[in-house]
Amino acid sequence: LGYRQVTLRQDSVLGNKGDMLRGHEFHYSSLEHENNMEHDQLNRKEIGQNEVKLIYNTEGRDGHEISLNGYQIDNTLGSYLHVHFESMAGGSAKAFVDACLSFALQLSEKKEGYII
């Protein structure tokens, strides 16, 4: 628990690959079968579900990597990190709002009469 810095491993709703964000971890847990994630990905593809993406690496204040991870499926990101959006030059808040707008536009194309 405490202050954390994350580096995005790939593009996500929080920003682009390589972007660094800071935040605070308030809770923690662990995955019992994290090592089976590759097997789970194959199962998800077989039944037509989208893959779970590991979005970032995390470091504590001392610079050591810790196991707090962020996982994303489509536009949903799951994590215990409470992001401070102004911690990144250029702003991850803009990346997040852009991702929301893109999603809303996709919905508007699919649903007649949907208003943004």
C-alpha positions in Angstrom: 0.0 0.0 0.0 1.2 3.5 -0.7 2.4 5.7 -3.6 3.1 4.0 -6.9 4.5 4.7 -10.3 3.3 2.7 -13.3 4.7 2.4 -16.8 2.2 1.4 -19.4 3.2 -1.7 -21.3 0.8 -1.0 -24.1 -1.7 1.6 -25.3 -4.8 1.7 -23.0 -7.6 3.9 -21.8 -5.0 5.7 -19.6 -2.4 6.6 -22.3 0.2 5.2 -24.7 2.8 2.5 -24.3 5.7 3.9 -22.3 3.7 6.6 -20.5 4.3 6.9 -16.8 1.6 7.6 -14.2 1.5 8.0 -10.5 -1.1 7.1 -8.0 -1.9 5.6 -4.7 -2.7 1.9 -3.9 -5.4 1.6 -1.3 -6.1 -2.1 -1.5 -4.4 -5.3 -2.6 -5.1 -8.8 -3.5 -3.5 -11.6 -5.6 -4.6 -13.9 -8.4 -4.4 -17.5 -7.4 -3.8 -18.6 -11.0 -1.9 -15.7 -12.5 0.6 -18.2 -14.1 -2.3 -19.8 -16.0 -3.2 -16.5 -17.7 -1.8 -17.7 -21.0 -3.9 -20.8 -20.9 -6.9 -18.7 -19.9 -6.3 -16.4 -22.9 -6.5 -19.4 -25.3 -9.8 -20.5 -23.6 -11.2 -16.9 -24.0 -10.4 -16.9 -27.7 -12.0 -20.3 -28.2 -15.4 -19.1 -26.8 -15.2 -15.7 -28.6 -14.3 -13.5 -25.6 -11.6 -10.7 -25.9 -8.3 -11.2 -24.3 -7.2 -9.8 -20.9 -4.3 -7.4 -21.4 -1.7 -6.7 -18.7 -1.5 -2.9 -19.0 1.3 -1.8 -16.7 4.3 -2.5 -14.6 4.4 -0.9 -11.1 7.2 0.4 -8.9 7.1 1.5 -5.3 8.6 4.8 -4.1 11.9 3.0 -3.7 12.0 2.1 -7.4 11.6 -1.7 -6.9 9.0 -3.4 -9.1 6.0 -4.7 -7.2 3.1 -7.0 -8.2 0.3 -4.4 -8.5 -1.1 -4.9 -12.0 -3.7 -3.4 -14.1 -5.8 -5.6 -16.4 -7.9 -4.4 -19.3 -10.6 -6.1 -21.4 -11.9 -3.9 -24.2 -12.6 -0.5 -22.5 -12.6 -1.8 -18.9 -9.5 -1.4 -16.8 -9.3 -3.2 -13.4 -6.8 -2.1 -10.8 -6.4 -0.9 -7.2 -4.3 2.1 -8.3 -6.1 5.4 -7.7 -4.5 7.4 -10.6 -3.5 11.0 -10.2 -4.3 12.2 -13.7 -2.1 15.3 -13.5 1.0 13.2 -12.6 1.8 12.7 -16.3 3.1 15.5 -18.6 0.6 15.8 -21.4 -2.1 14.4 -19.2 -3.6 10.9 -19.0 -6.9 12.6 -18.3 -6.9 13.7 -21.9 -6.2 10.1 -23.0 -9.0 8.8 -20.8 -11.5 11.4 -22.1 -10.5 10.6 -25.7 -11.1 6.9 -25.0 -14.5 7.7 -23.6 -15.4 9.9 -26.6 -14.2 7.2 -29.0 -16.4 4.6 -27.2 -19.4 7.0 -27.3 -18.9 7.5 -31.0 -18.8 3.8 -31.6 -22.1 3.4 -29.7 -23.7 6.2 -31.6 -22.9 4.4 -34.9 -24.5 1.2 -33.6 -27.6 2.7 -32.0 -29.9 5.0 -34.0 -30.9 8.0 -32.1 -28.1 7.8 -29.5 -27.1 11.3 -28.4 -23.6 12.2 -27.2 
